[in-house]
Amino acid sequence: MIVRLFRRSLVAAGASALMLVGLSGAPALAQNQDVTVDTDELMAEGPLPEMALGEEDAPVTIVEYASMTCPHCATFHEATYPDLKEKYIDTGKVRFVFREFPLDPLAAAGFMLARCAPEEQYFDMVDLLFEKQRQWAYSQDPVTELLNLSKQAGFTQESFEACLTNQELLDGVNEVKDRGARDFSVTSTPTFFVNGRMVRGARGIEEFSEIIDSELGS
């Protein structure tokens, strides 16, 4: 019964996800260009374990707030993130922290599944869901599409349903979002913080390099 109710909510979310195209990401890039938040507060322990890549003592920390149904987030992770990872994260210059900011129940479900995957597969699951976003986020049957994708990460029907009915996990995902909105003025996705400096919208690697290099003093 719970899964059937969840399925109906996701179908409704899938139908409305198309309306999010153009509503998240690049709008209002001129806003908050000079906003900087306290990095100690930004990096304080949150409701869920931090999901991060890169050296803990890297000179630059990037925090991304994203939604799994956000097309601009998918664009960033497909077009910019691979170069960012190769050039800065893998070389020890950047620590990359990924945080949940679901714009709808369907996005929350995607984050939950990533959290339920083995920890070492978290970012692989995130990458898969962004890569296949149009396949599941805009489907008439998003639950089936999510299940099919989740099976690629080793989920069974039972573990899939157990994950999506984990109220504690859902509450944690929503609290990450609420904290981002409440404490750091996140209002759209993707929103980044580069050593505490807010950067809104999906930027290309050239623009990100300029921002990061200024923090590195290079």
MDAnalysis code that builds the backbone (N, CA, C; Angstrom):
import MDAnalysis as mda
import numpy as np

u = mda.Universe.empty(654, n_residues=218, atom_resindex=np.repeat(np.arange(218), 3), trajectory=True)
u.add_TopologyAttr("name", ["N", "CA", "C"] * 218)
u.add_TopologyAttr("resid", np.arange(1, 219))
u.add_TopologyAttr("resname", ["MET", "ILE", "VAL", "ARG", "LEU", "PHE", "ARG", "ARG", "SER", "LEU", "VAL", "ALA", "ALA", "GLY", "ALA", "SER", "ALA", "LEU", "MET", "LEU", "VAL", "GLY", "LEU", "SER", "GLY", "ALA", "PRO", "ALA", "LEU", "ALA", "GLN", "ASN", "GLN", "ASP", "VAL", "THR", "VAL", "ASP", "THR", "ASP", "GLU", "LEU", "MET", "ALA", "GLU", "GLY", "PRO", "LEU", "PRO", "GLU", "MET", "ALA", "LEU", "GLY", "GLU", "GLU", "ASP", "ALA", "PRO", "VAL", "THR", "ILE", "VAL", "GLU", "TYR", "ALA", "SER", "MET", "THR", "CYS", "PRO", "HIS", "CYS", "ALA", "THR", "PHE", "HIS", "GLU", "ALA", "THR", "TYR", "PRO", "ASP", "LEU", "LYS", "GLU", "LYS", "TYR", "ILE", "ASP", "THR", "GLY", "LYS", "VAL", "ARG", "PHE", "VAL", "PHE", "ARG", "GLU", "PHE", "PRO", "LEU", "ASP", "PRO", "LEU", "ALA", "ALA", "ALA", "GLY", "PHE", "MET", "LEU", "ALA", "ARG", "CYS", "ALA", "PRO", "GLU", "GLU", "GLN", "TYR", "PHE", "ASP", "MET", "VAL", "ASP", "LEU", "LEU", "PHE", "GLU", "LYS", "GLN", "ARG", "GLN", "TRP", "ALA", "TYR", "SER", "GLN", "ASP", "PRO", "VAL", "THR", "GLU", "LEU", "LEU", "ASN", "LEU", "SER", "LYS", "GLN", "ALA", "GLY", "PHE", "THR", "GLN", "GLU", "SER", "PHE", "GLU", "ALA", "CYS", "LEU", "THR", "ASN", "GLN", "GLU", "LEU", "LEU", "ASP", "GLY", "VAL", "ASN", "GLU", "VAL", "LYS", "ASP", "ARG", "GLY", "ALA", "ARG", "ASP", "PHE", "SER", "VAL", "THR", "SER", "THR", "PRO", "THR", "PHE", "PHE", "VAL", "ASN", "GLY", "ARG", "MET", "VAL", "ARG", "GLY", "ALA", "ARG", "GLY", "ILE", "GLU", "GLU", "PHE", "SER", "GLU", "ILE", "ILE", "ASP", "SER", "GLU", "LEU", "GLY", "SER"])
u.atoms.positions = np.array([
    [0.830, -1.199, 0.000],
    [0.000, 0.000, 0.000],
    [0.867, 1.254, 0.000],
    [1.896, 1.273, 0.866],
    [2.780, 2.437, 0.945],
    [3.475, 2.673, -0.388],
    [3.941, 1.568, -1.001],
    [4.647, 1.711, -2.271],
    [3.707, 2.213, -3.353],
    [2.430, 1.764, -3.333],
    [1.480, 2.231, -4.337],
    [1.214, 3.723, -4.176],
    [1.098, 4.179, -2.930],
    [0.905, 5.603, -2.691],
    [2.115, 6.400, -3.151],
    [3.321, 5.865, -2.867],
    [4.545, 6.531, -3.285],
    [4.615, 6.583, -4.807],
    [4.177, 5.488, -5.463],
    [4.182, 5.443, -6.923],
    [3.303, 6.557, -7.482],
    [2.116, 6.762, -6.897],
    [1.226, 7.798, -7.402],
    [1.844, 9.182, -7.231],
    [2.512, 9.394, -6.107],
    [3.143, 10.702, -5.893],
    [4.271, 10.929, -6.885],
    [5.007, 9.859, -7.238],
    [6.103, 10.009, -8.190],
    [5.590, 10.214, -9.599],
    [4.487, 9.558, -9.951],
    [3.898, 9.773, -11.269],
    [3.487, 11.228, -11.412],
    [2.865, 11.769, -10.372],
    [2.481, 13.180, -10.396],
    [3.707, 14.076, -10.493],
    [4.747, 13.706, -9.763],
    [5.985, 14.500, -9.807],
    [6.619, 14.424, -11.179],
    [6.564, 13.242, -11.801],
    [7.135, 13.091, -13.130],
    [6.419, 13.952, -14.146],
    [5.106, 14.040, -14.024],
    [4.333, 14.865, -14.942],
    [4.663, 16.334, -14.765],
    [4.916, 16.745, -13.519],
    [5.216, 18.152, -13.261],
    [6.680, 18.491, -13.476],
    [7.534, 17.475, -13.582],
    [8.974, 17.748, -13.720],
    [9.284, 18.531, -14.979],
    [8.492, 18.313, -16.044],
    [8.725, 19.050, -17.269],
    [8.611, 20.557, -17.043],
    [7.779, 20.943, -16.075],
    [7.597, 22.361, -15.795],
    [8.829, 22.977, -15.158],
    [9.725, 22.115, -14.640],
    [10.922, 22.633, -13.982],
    [11.980, 23.069, -14.990],
    [11.852, 22.605, -16.250],
    [12.827, 22.980, -17.267],
    [12.784, 24.493, -17.438],
    [13.911, 25.114, -17.244],
    [13.986, 26.563, -17.364],
    [13.690, 27.302, -16.079],
    [13.149, 26.603, -15.068],
    [12.856, 27.271, -13.816],
    [14.002, 27.158, -12.831],
    [14.899, 26.211, -13.039],
    [16.033, 26.054, -12.147],
    [17.301, 26.351, -12.912],
    [18.379, 26.585, -12.193],
    [19.663, 26.739, -12.847],
    [20.030, 28.177, -13.093],
    [20.109, 28.575, -14.382],
    [20.741, 29.817, -14.760],
    [20.015, 31.095, -14.425],
    [18.685, 31.118, -14.110],
    [18.069, 32.406, -13.867],
    [18.751, 33.149, -12.732],
    [18.683, 34.455, -12.839],
    [19.171, 35.341, -11.767],
    [20.644, 35.129, -11.479],
    [21.427, 34.872, -12.548],
    [22.857, 34.703, -12.338],
    [23.477, 35.989, -11.786],
    [22.830, 37.103, -12.084],
    [23.383, 38.364, -11.601],
    [23.138, 38.556, -10.116],
    [22.224, 37.765, -9.552],
    [21.929, 37.914, -8.145],
    [22.987, 37.212, -7.296],
    [23.246, 37.800, -6.142],
    [24.108, 37.170, -5.135],
    [25.502, 36.823, -5.663],
    [25.977, 37.592, -6.639],
    [27.293, 37.300, -7.166],
    [28.378, 37.453, -6.100],
    [28.154, 38.382, -5.152],
    [29.177, 38.665, -4.155],
    [28.809, 38.103, -2.784],
    [27.835, 37.213, -2.734],
    [27.429, 36.619, -1.466],
    [28.472, 35.599, -1.030],
    [28.894, 35.693, 0.205],
    [29.819, 34.723, 0.788],
    [29.267, 34.294, 2.135],
    [29.264, 33.005, 2.389],
    [28.765, 32.487, 3.656],
    [29.944, 32.031, 4.502],
    [29.708, 31.914, 5.791],
    [30.744, 31.462, 6.712],
    [31.076, 30.005, 6.420],
    [32.327, 29.718, 6.099],
    [32.692, 28.361, 5.684],
    [32.588, 27.355, 6.835],
    [32.855, 27.802, 8.055],
    [32.713, 26.888, 9.190],
    [31.257, 26.460, 9.352],
    [30.352, 27.407, 9.185],
    [28.930, 27.073, 9.270],
    [28.515, 26.205, 8.096],
    [29.010, 26.540, 6.905],
    [28.678, 25.776, 5.705],
    [29.117, 24.320, 5.835],
    [30.284, 24.108, 6.437],
    [30.844, 22.767, 6.514],
    [30.512, 22.065, 7.836],
    [29.680, 22.678, 8.656],
    [29.282, 22.047, 9.916],
    [28.493, 20.770, 9.626],
    [28.525, 19.843, 10.574],
    [27.860, 18.562, 10.392],
    [26.368, 18.769, 10.145],
    [25.855, 18.068, 9.137],
    [24.449, 18.184, 8.780],
    [23.665, 16.953, 9.180],
    [22.425, 16.849, 8.704],
    [21.558, 15.741, 9.103],
    [21.942, 14.400, 8.490],
    [22.699, 14.417, 7.387],
    [23.146, 13.185, 6.734],
    [24.660, 13.214, 6.571],
    [25.294, 12.050, 6.484],
    [26.738, 12.026, 6.228],
    [27.074, 12.767, 4.934],
    [28.170, 13.498, 4.965],
    [28.584, 14.268, 3.800],
    [29.055, 13.334, 2.695],
    [28.645, 13.624, 1.471],
    [29.107, 12.867, 0.302],
    [30.093, 13.764, -0.445],
    [31.348, 13.343, -0.481],
    [32.392, 14.219, -1.003],
    [33.455, 13.416, -1.735],
    [34.138, 14.108, -2.634],
    [35.281, 13.558, -3.357],
    [36.449, 14.527, -3.218],
    [37.654, 13.987, -3.201],
    [38.836, 14.841, -3.115],
    [39.449, 14.851, -1.731],
    [40.619, 15.443, -1.652],
    [41.353, 15.487, -0.399],
    [40.668, 16.392, 0.618],
    [40.637, 15.946, 1.874],
    [39.994, 16.747, 2.909],
    [40.711, 18.074, 3.132],
    [42.018, 18.105, 2.886],
    [42.782, 19.328, 3.106],
    [43.033, 20.102, 1.812],
    [42.233, 19.848, 0.797],
    [42.380, 20.588, -0.464],
    [42.191, 22.077, -0.205],
    [42.928, 22.927, -0.910],
    [42.846, 24.376, -0.661],
    [41.505, 25.003, -1.052],
    [40.761, 24.338, -1.925],
    [39.457, 24.852, -2.362],
    [38.395, 23.790, -2.105],
    [37.310, 24.206, -1.492],
    [36.162, 23.322, -1.286],
    [34.976, 23.869, -2.066],
    [34.393, 23.005, -2.898],
    [33.187, 23.362, -3.642],
    [32.032, 22.548, -3.086],
    [30.986, 23.230, -2.688],
    [29.759, 22.582, -2.242],
    [28.691, 22.844, -3.300],
    [28.097, 21.768, -3.817],
    [27.018, 21.917, -4.792],
    [25.700, 21.484, -4.162],
    [24.683, 22.330, -4.288],
    [23.307, 21.953, -3.987],
    [22.612, 21.693, -5.325],
    [22.080, 20.483, -5.485],
    [21.520, 20.081, -6.768],
    [20.204, 19.348, -6.570],
    [19.446, 19.247, -7.658],
    [18.231, 18.433, -7.685],
    [18.372, 17.407, -8.798],
    [17.962, 16.173, -8.525],
    [18.132, 15.117, -9.518],
    [17.247, 15.309, -10.742],
    [16.193, 16.123, -10.637],
    [15.322, 16.376, -11.778],
    [15.634, 17.705, -12.460],
    [16.670, 18.376, -12.019],
    [17.050, 19.678, -12.572],
    [17.865, 19.480, -13.854],
    [17.365, 19.944, -15.009],
    [18.106, 19.755, -16.259],
    [19.436, 20.496, -16.288],
    [19.504, 21.653, -15.632],
    [20.763, 22.395, -15.600],
    [21.814, 21.655, -14.769],
    [21.349, 20.968, -13.718],
    [22.273, 20.150, -12.923],
    [22.824, 19.007, -13.761],
    [21.942, 18.371, -14.535],
    [22.379, 17.279, -15.409],
    [23.392, 17.788, -16.430],
    [23.135, 18.964, -16.977],
    [24.074, 19.549, -17.950],
    [25.440, 19.772, -17.315],
    [25.445, 20.329, -16.096],
    [26.712, 20.547, -15.413],
    [27.451, 19.227, -15.209],
    [26.764, 18.201, -14.733],
    [27.425, 16.941, -14.413],
    [27.867, 16.178, -15.657],
    [27.246, 16.448, -16.777],
    [27.657, 15.786, -18.011],
    [28.728, 16.577, -18.751],
    [28.623, 17.907, -18.742],
    [29.498, 18.726, -19.588],
    [30.684, 19.340, -18.848],
    [30.527, 19.663, -17.560],
    [31.568, 20.382, -16.834],
    [32.252, 19.520, -15.783],
    [31.465, 18.742, -15.051],
    [32.006, 17.992, -13.921],
    [33.169, 17.065, -14.288],
    [33.113, 16.320, -15.409],
    [34.263, 15.439, -15.717],
    [35.585, 16.205, -15.816],
    [35.561, 17.377, -16.457],
    [36.781, 18.185, -16.562],
    [37.180, 18.754, -15.206],
    [36.183, 19.160, -14.417],
    [36.456, 19.671, -13.074],
    [37.124, 18.597, -12.219],
    [36.627, 17.392, -12.320],
    [37.180, 16.284, -11.544],
    [38.614, 15.979, -11.965],
    [38.840, 15.910, -13.266],
    [40.174, 15.576, -13.763],
    [41.193, 16.664, -13.438],
    [40.776, 17.923, -13.608],
    [41.719, 19.042, -13.489],
    [41.970, 19.454, -12.042],
    [40.949, 19.330, -11.187],
    [41.070, 19.889, -9.848],
    [40.847, 18.884, -8.713],
    [39.839, 18.035, -8.833],
    [39.543, 17.117, -7.724],
    [40.596, 16.015, -7.644],
    [40.883, 15.391, -8.781],
    [41.840, 14.278, -8.793],
    [43.271, 14.720, -8.537],
    [43.535, 16.013, -8.674],
    [44.894, 16.537, -8.456],
    [45.069, 17.115, -7.055],
    [44.053, 16.992, -6.214],
    [44.173, 17.441, -4.835],
    [43.926, 18.917, -4.613],
    [43.464, 19.622, -5.637],
    [43.257, 21.052, -5.502],
    [41.862, 21.401, -4.982],
    [40.889, 20.512, -5.222],
    [39.497, 20.790, -4.856],
    [38.899, 19.599, -4.121],
    [38.185, 19.890, -3.067],
    [37.300, 18.917, -2.421],
    [35.884, 19.263, -2.854],
    [35.182, 18.279, -3.408],
    [33.856, 18.497, -3.976],
    [32.813, 17.829, -3.094],
    [31.873, 18.624, -2.593],
    [30.822, 18.138, -1.701],
    [29.482, 18.286, -2.415],
    [28.720, 17.198, -2.444],
    [27.447, 17.168, -3.165],
    [26.308, 17.056, -2.162],
    [25.368, 18.025, -2.221],
    [24.265, 18.040, -1.264],
    [22.916, 18.066, -1.976],
    [21.935, 17.470, -1.294],
    [20.604, 17.310, -1.848],
    [19.781, 18.585, -1.708],
    [19.149, 18.965, -2.817],
    [18.177, 20.057, -2.810],
    [17.034, 19.658, -3.752],
    [16.270, 18.632, -3.374],
    [15.241, 18.109, -4.287],
    [14.135, 19.128, -4.534],
    [13.807, 19.315, -5.802],
    [12.762, 20.254, -6.177],
    [11.381, 19.617, -6.204],
    [11.318, 18.302, -6.054],
    [10.045, 17.584, -6.110],
    [10.259, 16.193, -5.526],
    [9.177, 15.441, -5.263],
    [9.318, 14.100, -4.682],
    [10.132, 13.140, -5.543],
    [10.077, 13.316, -6.851],
    [10.836, 12.440, -7.731],
    [12.339, 12.639, -7.546],
    [12.744, 13.888, -7.399],
    [14.158, 14.174, -7.135],
    [14.580, 13.594, -5.795],
    [13.704, 13.698, -4.796],
    [14.004, 13.119, -3.489],
    [14.203, 11.611, -3.600],
    [13.372, 10.962, -4.419],
    [13.514, 9.515, -4.608],
    [14.869, 9.172, -5.219],
    [15.307, 9.954, -6.196],
    [16.616, 9.713, -6.794],
    [17.738, 9.834, -5.787],
    [17.675, 10.863, -4.945],
    [18.685, 11.023, -3.911],
    [18.657, 9.865, -2.917],
    [17.467, 9.420, -2.551],
    [17.350, 8.313, -1.610],
    [18.004, 7.054, -2.163],
    [17.770, 6.789, -3.431],
    [18.369, 5.596, -4.050],
    [19.888, 5.706, -4.088],
    [20.397, 6.901, -4.362],
    [21.851, 7.078, -4.339],
    [22.402, 6.831, -2.939],
    [21.677, 7.297, -1.936],
    [22.095, 7.081, -0.544],
    [22.011, 5.614, -0.144],
    [21.066, 4.886, -0.712],
    [20.896, 3.471, -0.359],
    [21.896, 2.566, -1.074],
    [22.497, 3.047, -2.142],
    [23.532, 2.267, -2.821],
    [24.750, 2.168, -1.906],
    [25.616, 1.171, -2.115],
    [26.860, 1.131, -1.338],
    [27.593, 2.472, -1.438],
    [28.174, 2.902, -0.332],
    [28.752, 4.248, -0.273],
    [29.733, 4.520, -1.403],
    [30.510, 3.497, -1.771],
    [31.489, 3.701, -2.839],
    [30.831, 3.839, -4.213],
    [29.533, 3.533, -4.299],
    [28.810, 3.661, -5.564],
    [27.914, 4.899, -5.606],
    [27.968, 5.716, -4.557],
    [27.066, 6.865, -4.479],
    [27.192, 7.766, -5.705],
    [28.399, 8.198, -6.009],
    [28.566, 9.129, -7.125],
    [28.329, 8.448, -8.467],
    [28.584, 7.159, -8.552],
    [28.249, 6.428, -9.777],
    [26.740, 6.445, -9.995],
    [25.979, 6.294, -8.905],
    [24.518, 6.316, -9.008],
    [24.035, 7.703, -9.391],
    [24.616, 8.719, -8.794],
    [24.263, 10.095, -9.143],
    [24.542, 10.348, -10.619],
    [25.711, 9.938, -11.079],
    [26.068, 10.127, -12.492],
    [25.080, 9.406, -13.408],
    [24.703, 8.191, -13.043],
    [23.767, 7.412, -13.852],
    [22.410, 8.115, -13.929],
    [21.924, 8.609, -12.795],
    [20.608, 9.251, -12.777],
    [20.612, 10.557, -13.558],
    [21.704, 11.295, -13.512],
    [21.793, 12.503, -14.334],
    [21.887, 12.147, -15.815],
    [22.692, 11.141, -16.131],
    [22.861, 10.740, -17.535],
    [21.538, 10.287, -18.147],
    [20.742, 9.577, -17.362],
    [19.480, 9.023, -17.859],
    [18.280, 9.858, -17.395],
    [18.502, 11.111, -17.056],
    [17.450, 11.917, -16.445],
    [16.169, 11.953, -17.266],
    [16.276, 12.172, -18.546],
    [15.077, 12.274, -19.374],
    [14.342, 10.933, -19.450],
    [15.066, 9.857, -19.264],
    [14.450, 8.531, -19.328],
    [13.518, 8.279, -18.145],
    [13.916, 8.756, -16.950],
    [13.109, 8.465, -15.768],
    [12.352, 9.674, -15.225],
    [12.963, 10.855, -15.293],
    [12.344, 12.019, -14.656],
    [11.110, 12.505, -15.397],
    [11.038, 12.240, -16.689],
    [9.909, 12.715, -17.482],
    [9.059, 11.561, -18.001],
    [9.206, 10.418, -17.378],
    [8.466, 9.223, -17.790],
    [7.043, 9.239, -17.239],
    [6.137, 8.559, -17.942],
    [4.788, 8.361, -17.425],
    [4.785, 7.346, -16.283],
    [5.851, 6.568, -16.176],
    [5.966, 5.570, -15.109],
    [7.360, 5.658, -14.507],
    [7.629, 6.725, -13.760],
    [8.990, 6.945, -13.248],
    [9.442, 5.878, -12.266],
    [8.503, 5.244, -11.538],
    [8.902, 4.213, -10.583],
    [9.543, 3.035, -11.298],
    [8.914, 2.590, -12.389],
    [9.473, 1.464, -13.149],
    [10.827, 1.840, -13.746],
    [10.929, 3.054, -14.261],
    [12.197, 3.477, -14.853],
    [13.292, 3.563, -13.800],
    [12.944, 4.087, -12.616],
    [13.925, 4.154, -11.537],
    [14.335, 2.757, -11.082],
    [13.374, 1.843, -11.010],
    [13.689, 0.472, -10.626],
    [14.649, -0.159, -11.627],
    [14.379, 0.021, -12.912],
    [15.242, -0.567, -13.938],
    [16.662, -0.012, -13.850],
    [16.787, 1.287, -13.613],
    [18.113, 1.879, -13.475],
    [18.788, 1.413, -12.194],
    [18.000, 1.299, -11.122],
    [18.564, 0.888, -9.833],
    [19.099, -0.531, -9.884],
    [18.472, -1.374, -10.682],
    [18.945, -2.754, -10.805],
    [20.364, -2.801, -11.375],
    [20.726, -1.775, -12.155],
    [22.093, -1.713, -12.677],
    [23.106, -1.500, -11.555],
    [22.629, -0.953, -10.434],
    [23.501, -0.726, -9.279],
    [23.352, -1.824, -8.235],
    [22.625, -2.880, -8.586],
    [22.521, -4.023, -7.688],
    [21.282, -4.069, -6.819],
    [20.353, -3.135, -7.011],
    [19.116, -3.170, -6.236],
    [18.234, -4.338, -6.680],
    [17.460, -4.858, -5.746],
    [16.380, -5.791, -6.053],
    [15.059, -5.042, -5.874],
    [13.963, -5.660, -6.268],
    [12.654, -5.055, -6.025],
    [12.477, -4.748, -4.539],
    [12.901, -5.690, -3.701],
    [12.712, -5.533, -2.254],
    [13.567, -4.395, -1.703],
    [14.847, -4.336, -2.089],
    [15.710, -3.276, -1.557],
    [15.314, -1.916, -2.112],
    [14.826, -1.887, -3.336],
    [14.329, -0.653, -3.950],
    [13.145, -0.102, -3.159],
    [12.185, -0.951, -2.866],
    [11.001, -0.515, -2.125],
    [11.351, -0.136, -0.692],
    [12.265, -0.893, -0.081],
    [12.671, -0.566, 1.284],
    [13.331, 0.808, 1.334],
    [14.118, 1.121, 0.326],
    [14.793, 2.420, 0.288],
    [13.780, 3.553, 0.170],
    [12.848, 3.412, -0.761],
    [11.917, 4.500, -1.040],
    [10.839, 4.666, 0.022],
    [10.761, 3.741, 0.945],
    [9.803, 3.885, 2.054],
    [10.525, 4.131, 3.382],
    [11.794, 4.514, 3.300],
    [12.586, 4.818, 4.493],
    [12.318, 6.272, 4.895],
    [11.408, 6.466, 5.836],
    [10.996, 7.812, 6.216],
    [12.140, 8.605, 6.846],
    [12.984, 7.931, 7.612],
    [14.108, 8.617, 8.241],
    [15.050, 9.192, 7.189],
    [15.310, 8.415, 6.145],
    [16.167, 8.889, 5.070],
    [15.518, 10.052, 4.338],
    [14.238, 9.942, 4.031],
    [13.533, 11.032, 3.355],
    [13.576, 12.302, 4.187],
    [13.367, 12.166, 5.491],
    [13.433, 13.338, 6.372],
    [14.822, 13.968, 6.333],
    [15.861, 13.133, 6.295],
    [17.221, 13.650, 6.234],
    [17.490, 14.402, 4.946],
    [17.056, 13.843, 3.822],
    [17.223, 14.509, 2.525],
    [16.529, 15.872, 2.538],
    [15.306, 15.905, 3.056],
    [14.568, 17.164, 3.087],
    [15.202, 18.167, 4.044],
    [15.810, 17.698, 5.122],
    [16.454, 18.611, 6.059],
    [17.724, 19.219, 5.447],
    [18.443, 18.438, 4.626],
    [19.594, 19.009, 3.912],
    [19.128, 20.173, 3.044],
    [18.027, 19.956, 2.332],
    [17.476, 21.027, 1.501],
    [17.043, 22.214, 2.359],
    [16.293, 21.939, 3.420],
    [15.780, 23.022, 4.260],
    [16.918, 23.841, 4.867],
    [17.986, 23.159, 5.277],
    [19.135, 23.865, 5.850],
    [19.803, 24.752, 4.797],
    [19.920, 24.226, 3.570],
    [20.505, 25.025, 2.505],
    [19.710, 26.285, 2.230],
    [18.390, 26.140, 2.223],
    [17.530, 27.292, 1.966],
    [17.535, 28.256, 3.138],
    [17.442, 27.712, 4.330],
    [17.311, 28.534, 5.534],
    [18.608, 29.254, 5.908],
    [19.710, 28.509, 5.881],
    [20.967, 29.047, 6.413],
    [21.868, 29.662, 5.350],
    [21.692, 29.247, 4.075],
    [22.634, 29.698, 3.045],
    [21.951, 30.321, 1.840],
    [20.640, 30.543, 1.943],
    [19.882, 31.265, 0.908],
    [19.901, 30.574, -0.451],
    [19.946, 29.254, -0.441],
    [19.842, 28.512, -1.698],
    [18.390, 28.534, -2.139],
    [18.149, 28.993, -3.354],
    [16.786, 29.084, -3.871],
    [16.608, 28.390, -5.206],
    [17.702, 27.995, -5.853],
    [17.625, 27.362, -7.166],
    [18.776, 26.381, -7.316],
    [18.681, 25.556, -8.350],
    [19.731, 24.567, -8.580],
    [20.246, 24.674, -10.013],
    [21.531, 24.391, -10.215],
    [22.516, 24.151, -9.160],
    [22.999, 25.450, -8.531],
    [23.283, 25.390, -7.247],
    [23.948, 26.484, -6.541],
    [25.225, 25.935, -5.933],
    [26.324, 26.624, -6.175],
    [27.635, 26.209, -5.681],
    [28.153, 27.222, -4.666],
    [28.992, 26.734, -3.771],
    [29.767, 27.589, -2.890],
    [31.228, 27.216, -3.065],
    [32.032, 28.165, -3.517],
    [33.457, 27.946, -3.740],
    [34.203, 28.658, -2.625],
    [34.704, 27.889, -1.669],
    [35.290, 28.459, -0.450],
    [34.338, 29.478, 0.181],
    [33.049, 29.144, 0.154],
    [32.039, 29.985, 0.779],
    [31.401, 31.007, -0.131],
    [31.969, 31.234, -1.308],
    [31.431, 32.219, -2.249],
    [30.332, 31.570, -3.084],
    [29.145, 32.164, -3.088],
    [28.027, 31.602, -3.836],
    [28.199, 31.800, -5.336],
    [27.977, 30.735, -6.082],
    [27.998, 30.766, -7.547],
    [26.747, 30.044, -8.016],
    [25.860, 30.746, -8.673],
    [24.608, 30.149, -9.118],
    [24.663, 29.760, -10.581],
    [24.030, 28.639, -10.900],
    [23.871, 28.235, -12.287],
    [24.954, 27.295, -12.763],
    [24.634, 26.582, -13.848],
    [25.565, 25.623, -14.434],
    [26.599, 26.362, -15.269],
    [27.818, 26.417, -14.796],
    [28.892, 27.122, -15.497],
    [29.756, 26.133, -16.269],
    [30.399, 26.623, -17.313],
    [31.333, 25.810, -18.060],
    [32.661, 25.696, -17.332],
    [33.522, 24.798, -17.801],
    [34.791, 24.568, -17.125],
    [35.677, 25.803, -17.186],
    [35.567, 26.609, -18.244],
    [36.407, 27.800, -18.332],
    [36.074, 28.782, -17.221],
    [34.785, 28.993, -16.992],
    [34.379, 29.930, -15.950],
    [34.701, 29.380, -14.565],
    [34.472, 28.075, -14.385],
    [34.811, 27.482, -13.098],
    [36.311, 27.539, -12.853],
    [37.095, 27.310, -13.878],
    [38.550, 27.371, -13.725],
    [38.991, 28.755, -13.277],
    [38.377, 29.776, -13.844],
    [38.728, 31.144, -13.467],
    [38.427, 31.389, -11.988],
    [37.270, 30.908, -11.546],
    [36.876, 31.085, -10.140],
    [37.808, 30.319, -9.214],
    [38.082, 29.059, -9.573],
    [38.940, 28.220, -8.721],
    [40.371, 28.739, -8.699],
    [40.881, 29.113, -9.876],
    [42.265, 29.583, -9.950],
    [42.460, 30.858, -9.145],
    [41.409, 31.680, -9.060],
    [41.516, 32.897, -8.245],
    [41.634, 32.539, -6.773],
    [40.978, 31.441, -6.352],
    [41.089, 30.977, -4.976],
    [42.452, 30.342, -4.714],
    [43.019, 29.735, -5.745],
    [44.335, 29.096, -5.606],
    [45.478, 30.105, -5.700],
    [45.114, 31.323, -6.142],
    [46.152, 32.341, -6.286],
    [47.012, 32.139, -7.517],
    [46.466, 31.406, -8.489],
    [47.243, 31.142, -9.713],
    [46.693, 31.938, -10.885],
])
